[in-house]
Amino acid sequence: MAYDVVIVGGGLVGAALARALRGAAVGLVAQVRPSLPGAAFDSRIYAISPGNARFLAAQQAWQRMPEARLTPVHGMRVHGDDGRAVLEFDAYDAGVSELAWIVEDGVLQEALWQGLLSQDRLDVVDGLRCEGLALGDGLAAVALSDGRHLEASLVVGADGAQSSVREHAGLSADAVPYGQTAVVANFACANPHRNVALQWFQGGPILALLPLPGNHVSMVWSTAEAAAERLLGLAPQQLALEVEGASQGALGELSVVTAARGFPLLRMFARRLVAPRVALAGDAAHVVHPLAGQGVNLGFHDARDLAQVLRDREPGRDPGDLRLLRRYERARAEDILAMRATVQGLFGLFDARGAAAGWLRNTGLRAVNGLSAVKNLLMRQAMN
Ligand SMILES: Cc1cc2nc3c(=O)[nH]c(=O)nc-3n(C[C@H](O)[C@H](O)[C@H](O)COP(=O)(O)OP(=O)(O)OC[C@H]3O[C@@H](n4cnc5c(N)ncnc54)[C@H](O)[C@@H]3O)c2cc1C
């Protein structure tokens, strides 16, 4: 049997796209099935925009997550590196109930997968990899690691930064390592976080403490590879002391509740999102620095727009037709370019050495903080 769509990659973006394509004949090649979330907090967390929370609710995933594991973000405080410049965002001032939600990776994956397992016309092929792709006039064929082939009108590469679909389809990408590793860990804190996300630009490194349920926070500390290695080698009490110092004691005494892990950081953009019978989505198409917490948010937007283009196509129209797929590419172009410029601009500005650069970034942060119209614009962009 030939599918309408075969999705390669069962991460958050592939799983969300499979849900959004309900009704179509879909094959999902998932190398690994997510393990059940435990009682302990996952150290991989995401800030999910309110717009994507609505998208995930439409996929019946949001409502499957236990409320006790969802944390609304009511405020955000970004500190410059001169010890004085601060940029603050507040949900109340913006007239919204929350700026974002913090969710754990395992909890969100599980919620998406619960829906997938009972979805009509969906075949999940798990435990296998895509090892090749043949693109014919009428159909594409995905070669699986057990020697089988899956045929489809359209193959979507949602297989992450090292996408095999991107490579097999000959879609080139520009990839540059940031030279940083993100160290993540969760802490209990003595002072209440009051649902405020905190971030410190440290002249290169960037530390974020994001609220988790109760008196817990999740850390993402993006720092030079050697510094990250050192942090990852510290005993839990030493790590807690170091983070307490770097966060200027903002949350009082900290203690580690989930051990530290490291993620090397890369910037990557595919030059094209589509080819005949192929489309890319999520990290297979673009990888951005976690400083703005927007990577998976961009990927969910890809899934939203691709599903919409496929749903809205004329009756009888081939889902793998390049002219149709270009509608998807056009729909995503502006958003991806804007995010690329914002994240790269912020990273470059705060990474730059020298007194002039330091003056510019901290003055800029203070100036933006005084301009409520600009702040509202930035907030609206991040909340989609
Ligand atoms: C420290 C850190 C913090 C972050 N915080 C945020 C945040 O707050 N908000 C946010 O929006 N984003 C955040 N991100 C970005 C986010 O993690 C990614 O954008 C997101 O996980 C990408 O999802 P994906 O499904 O596209 O790719 P992946 O999560 O990489 O999933 C790809 C899947 O494809 C599978 N696969 C790979 N190759 C094959 C193959 N050949 N055959 C079959 N399957 C294959 C893999 O096993 C995997 O399951 C953060 C990233 C980091 C590193």
The ligand as a MOL file (V3000), in Angstrom:
LIG
                    3D

  0  0  0     0  0            999 V3000
M  V30 BEGIN CTAB
M  V30 COUNTS 53 58 0 0 0
M  V30 BEGIN ATOM
M  V30 1 C 18.9760 22.8210 25.7810 0
M  V30 2 C 17.8710 23.0680 24.8230 0
M  V30 3 C 16.7380 23.7480 25.2480 0
M  V30 4 C 15.6920 23.9960 24.3680 0
M  V30 5 N 14.6040 24.6910 24.8170 0
M  V30 6 C 13.6040 24.9750 23.9430 0
M  V30 7 C 12.4610 25.7250 24.3750 0
M  V30 8 O 12.3520 26.1620 25.5200 0
M  V30 9 N 11.4830 25.9780 23.4680 0
M  V30 10 C 11.5790 25.5480 22.1730 0
M  V30 11 O 10.6760 25.8390 21.3730 0
M  V30 12 N 12.6330 24.8180 21.7480 0
M  V30 13 C 13.6510 24.5260 22.5910 0
M  V30 14 N 14.7210 23.7930 22.1560 0
M  V30 15 C 14.7460 23.2770 20.7770 0
M  V30 16 C 14.0290 21.9370 20.6820 0
M  V30 17 O 14.6240 21.0110 21.5670 0
M  V30 18 C 14.0940 21.3690 19.2620 0
M  V30 19 O 13.7740 22.3840 18.3390 0
M  V30 20 C 13.1060 20.2110 19.1070 0
M  V30 21 O 13.4110 19.1680 20.0110 0
M  V30 22 C 13.1490 19.6610 17.6800 0
M  V30 23 O 12.1770 18.6270 17.5490 0
M  V30 24 P 12.1650 17.7260 16.2450 0
M  V30 25 O 11.0430 16.7530 16.4550 0
M  V30 26 O 12.1810 18.5700 15.0400 0
M  V30 27 O 13.5790 16.9740 16.2400 0
M  V30 28 P 14.2070 15.8560 17.2910 0
M  V30 29 O 13.7090 16.1670 18.6450 0
M  V30 30 O 15.6480 15.8950 17.0070 0
M  V30 31 O 13.5190 14.5380 16.7910 0
M  V30 32 C 13.9410 13.8740 15.6430 0
M  V30 33 C 13.5210 12.4080 15.7340 0
M  V30 34 O 13.9040 11.7390 14.5280 0
M  V30 35 C 14.5050 10.5210 14.8470 0
M  V30 36 N 15.4160 10.1520 13.7520 0
M  V30 37 C 16.6200 10.7050 13.4540 0
M  V30 38 N 17.1480 10.1080 12.3790 0
M  V30 39 C 16.2550 9.1750 11.9790 0
M  V30 40 C 16.2390 8.2190 10.9200 0
M  V30 41 N 17.2430 8.1180 10.0410 0
M  V30 42 N 15.1630 7.4030 10.8030 0
M  V30 43 C 14.1200 7.4990 11.6740 0
M  V30 44 N 14.0830 8.3780 12.6870 0
M  V30 45 C 15.1440 9.1960 12.8420 0
M  V30 46 C 15.1940 10.7390 16.1880 0
M  V30 47 O 15.3640 9.5200 16.8790 0
M  V30 48 C 14.1850 11.6510 16.8770 0
M  V30 49 O 13.2090 10.9160 17.5620 0
M  V30 50 C 15.7880 23.5480 23.0280 0
M  V30 51 C 16.9270 22.8530 22.5910 0
M  V30 52 C 17.9580 22.6290 23.4700 0
M  V30 53 C 19.1930 21.8930 23.0020 0
M  V30 END ATOM
M  V30 BEGIN BOND
M  V30 1 1 1 2
M  V30 2 1 2 3
M  V30 3 2 2 52
M  V30 4 2 3 4
M  V30 5 1 4 5
M  V30 6 1 4 50
M  V30 7 2 5 6
M  V30 8 1 6 7
M  V30 9 1 6 13
M  V30 10 2 7 8
M  V30 11 1 7 9
M  V30 12 1 9 10
M  V30 13 2 10 11
M  V30 14 1 10 12
M  V30 15 2 12 13
M  V30 16 1 13 14
M  V30 17 1 14 15
M  V30 18 1 14 50
M  V30 19 1 15 16
M  V30 20 1 16 17
M  V30 21 1 16 18
M  V30 22 1 18 19
M  V30 23 1 18 20
M  V30 24 1 20 21
M  V30 25 1 20 22
M  V30 26 1 22 23
M  V30 27 1 23 24
M  V30 28 2 24 25
M  V30 29 1 24 26
M  V30 30 1 24 27
M  V30 31 1 27 28
M  V30 32 2 28 29
M  V30 33 1 28 30
M  V30 34 1 28 31
M  V30 35 1 31 32
M  V30 36 1 32 33
M  V30 37 1 33 34
M  V30 38 1 33 48
M  V30 39 1 34 35
M  V30 40 1 35 36
M  V30 41 1 35 46
M  V30 42 1 36 37
M  V30 43 1 36 45
M  V30 44 2 37 38
M  V30 45 1 38 39
M  V30 46 1 39 40
M  V30 47 2 39 45
M  V30 48 1 40 41
M  V30 49 2 40 42
M  V30 50 1 42 43
M  V30 51 2 43 44
M  V30 52 1 44 45
M  V30 53 1 46 47
M  V30 54 1 46 48
M  V30 55 1 48 49
M  V30 56 2 50 51
M  V30 57 1 51 52
M  V30 58 1 52 53
M  V30 END BOND
M  V30 END CTAB
M  END
